[in-house]
Amino acid sequence: MRIRSSGSGFGNFGGGESRSDSFRQKHRLGQKVKGKLIKHVSDEMAWVSIGGDNLLAQLQSKHPEGTQLTFIVKQLVPNIILKEVFELNSVSANTIGMASAFDTSRILFENKFKTVQDSLSSANPIARLSHFLELLAKDTSLHTAFKDATDCARTISTQLQANNTGRILYQPWLVPESRRQATFVRSFSSHENNPLIETIIEFEHTSWGMVRAEFLYKKTKAGYKLKLQHLKHGKALLKYLNTRQYSELTAETECLGIAKLPQSAHGGILTELVFRTN
């Protein structure tokens, strides 16, 4: 994380050089400091408050506003550079362990799934789930591996729902030729008859790299944004989606834009959620 010492202000935060000088006077190299994320400027830039000094910082991982962060002072001149560190308590260590277990079980399933994924890729998208269940019924080892992965996802969801964060699903049939698939779902409304639902579907594709589709549903309408690791494939992916009808997307859908996936998101939504909830 690099602290910017630009003199340009943002909102009520001004005087970049004076902020940096104040920080230098209070801190030393190697010191551990704690700060609070005040306001996001972009996906990778945010204002942080450290010891009363408000500084514009570049974050290596994304956090919600209000998150308490811990840093090591790596450099004070000419620029202030802090290294973000994670202090694990028993709860966070347990969550990281669950995420690691899910990742391992997902890899084991993918290794077995390779032998049959081509037949699923060629199937009609609407019928893919049914075809996927048939494949599981025919192969006990494939079924066991999938159950292990979904059990891990369910355990993580229990932890997330305890914090009203959402839930994680594993849906490898959506894009069978991909890997590292994960789906995140949460509701923003307490009104059961008219909820606003966020769904994030992500996967890693051989050609497209890491892909994230971020949906917002309300009643019969849905808008989504595509975020790609390799932005040059955006039009090809959009064309791919437009030529397919997914049973999961029963609402009228509209693409709201295509953007480059931030570097901080390459670790996947699960990594983000682990550190968001701790």
N, C-alpha and C positions, 0 to 999 in steps of 0.2 A: 504494500500500500504506500503510495507516494503522496505526500502533502504538497498541494500546489500553493505557491506563494505569490500568485498573481494578485495585483491590486484591485482587480475588478470585483465588485460586490454582488451579492445575490440576496434579495429580500432585505432583511435587517442585518445581514452579515456583510460588513465592509472592512476596508483597510487591511488588505492581505499581508503587506510587509510587517505591520505592527503586530498582527496575530502571530506570525512566524517568530518574530523577535521575542514576544512574550513567552511563547512556548519554549524557545531555546534557553531563556533565562531560568525557567522552572525545572528543566529536565536535563538528564545526562545520558550518554551512550549506554546501552545495555539495560536501561531502566524499563521496568514493566509498568504500563499505564493503562487505565481503563477509560473508555469513552462511550458516548451515546450517539447513535445515528439519529440526526435531527431531520434531514430532508433529502430525498433523492433528487439529483439534477438530471441524471440519465441512468441507463442500466448499470453503468460501472462507476459513476461519480456521485458523491453524496457529501453533504455537510455533516461533520461530526463535532461533538463538543467534548473536549478533553481538558479537565481541570479548569473549566471556565473559559477556555479558548475555543472559539468556533473556527474550524478549519475545513477547507475543501479537500476531499480525499478521493483517491482512486481505489476502489475496493476490488479484491481478488475473488470474492464470493458475494453473492447477493443476500441481503438481510432486510427484513421489514423495518420501517421507521420505528424508533423507540428501542431497538435492540441494544443491549449493553455489549460492547466489544472489548477485547483485551489485545494489547499490542506490546511489542518490544521495540525500543528506540534503536534503530540500526544506523542512522545518520542524521546529523543536525545541520551540516553545511556541505555544499551550498544550498541543497534542498533537504527538507525534512523527510526522512524515509522511515516508516514504521512497518514492522512485520506482524501481520495478524496471527495470533495464536489462539488455540482453543483449550480452555480449561474444562476438563471433563469431570462432571460429578457422576454419581452412580446411575442417575436416570439417563443422562446423555450417553454414557458409555454403553448402557443397555440398548438404547435406540440405535447406536452405531453398530452394535453387534447384530441386531435384527436386520439392519440394512445389508450388512455383509453376508448374512445367511441367505437373504433373498437373492443377492447378486450371484452367490455360488450356486444356489439351486436353479436359478434361471439359466446359467451357463450349462449346467449338466443337462437340463431339458433341451436347450438349443442343440447340443451335440447329438442327441437322439432324434430331434425333430428334423435335422438336415435330410435324413433319408426319405422323408415323405412330404417335405414342404412344397416341392414342385407341383405335386398333384393338387395341393390346396391352393397354390397361387393361380392355377389355371381354372379353378372353380368360380362360378358366379359369386360375386361378393355377398349377395343376399343369402346364399346357401352355404357360405363358408363355415359358419358356426356349427351347423348341422353336420357338415362333412368333417369338421375337426373332431366333433364328439364321436363320430363313427370311427375315426382313426384311433382315438383313445381306447374305444371299446375293443378294437382288434389287437392292440399291443399293450400288454400289461405293464411292461417296463416304461413305456412312454407315458401311460396313465399315471404311474407312480411318480415319475419325475415331474409331471405337470402338477400333481397334487401337492408335492413338496413345495414347489414354487408358489402356488396359490395359498398354501397354509402360511408361508412366510409373509406374503403380502397381507393376509388377513391379520396376522399378529401386529404388523406395522400399523395397519388401519385402526386397530384397537387403541394403540398408543396415540395416534393422530386424533381420533374422535374424542379421546379423553381431554384433549386440548381444543376441541371444536375446530380442528384444522381441516378435516376432510378425510378421504380414504384413498387407498392405493389398490388398483386392479391390475391383473396380468392378463392381457388379451392378445396372445401371439398370432391368432388367426386374422387379425385386422390387416396386417401386411406380412404375410408368411415368409417372404424372402428377406426380411429384416432381422435385426438382433437388438437386444437391450430394450425390448418394448416395455412400456409402463404407462398406465393411465391414472390420472389424478382427478378426483371429482369432489366438489364441495358446493354447498348451497349458501347463498347470501341472504336468504329470506326465511323468516319464520312462518310465513303464510303458505301452508301446504298447497292451496289451490292455485297459487301464482308465484312459484319460486323462481329466483334468478339463479341458474346453475352454471358453474364454471367447470369445464372439462378440458384437461390438457392431455393430449395423446402424443407420446414421443417414441422414437425408435431410431436406430442407426441403420442406414442403408448403404450398400456397397458403392452406389453411384452418387447418391445425394449427401452422404455423410450423416451427421446428427440432424434429425428433423423434429420440429415441435409444432403441433397444430393446437392453437388455443381457442376454444369455443366458449361462447356465452349463449345460453339458451333461455328463452322466456316464452311460455305458451307454445305457439307453433312456429316461432321464428328463431333463427340462430345466426350469429355472425362469427366468423373465425379469422384468425391471422396465422399465416404460415411463417415460421422462422427456421432458416436453414443454415447449416454450417458452411455449405458451399452455395452462395447466393445465385451463382450462374445457372443452377439447375431449377430455379424457382418456377419458370414458365412451364418446364417439362413436368414438374410435379403437379402444378395446378391443372394442366391438361389431363394428367393421369387421374386425378380426383374427379374431374368433370365428366369423365367417360365411365364412371362407376357410380352405382347407387348402393349405399350401405344401409343395411337394416337398422343400424344404431342411429343413423341420422334421419329420423322421420320428419324433422322440422324443415321448413323452408330455409335454406342456408345461403349465405352471401359471404364471399371472400372480402375481407376488409383491408387486405394488403399483404405483401410479402416483404420480409426483412431478414437481415443477417442475424443469426443466432449469436448472442453475446458470448464472449470467451468464458465468462463466469458460469454459463449454463451448460458447458460441454460435459460436465460431470453428471448431468441428468437431474431430473426433478426430485428424485429420491434423495440425492446428496443435499440439495437445497432444503428439502423438508426436514432432514435430520438436524441441520444446524439452525433452522428457523424455529423449531419447537424446543430448543434447549438454551 
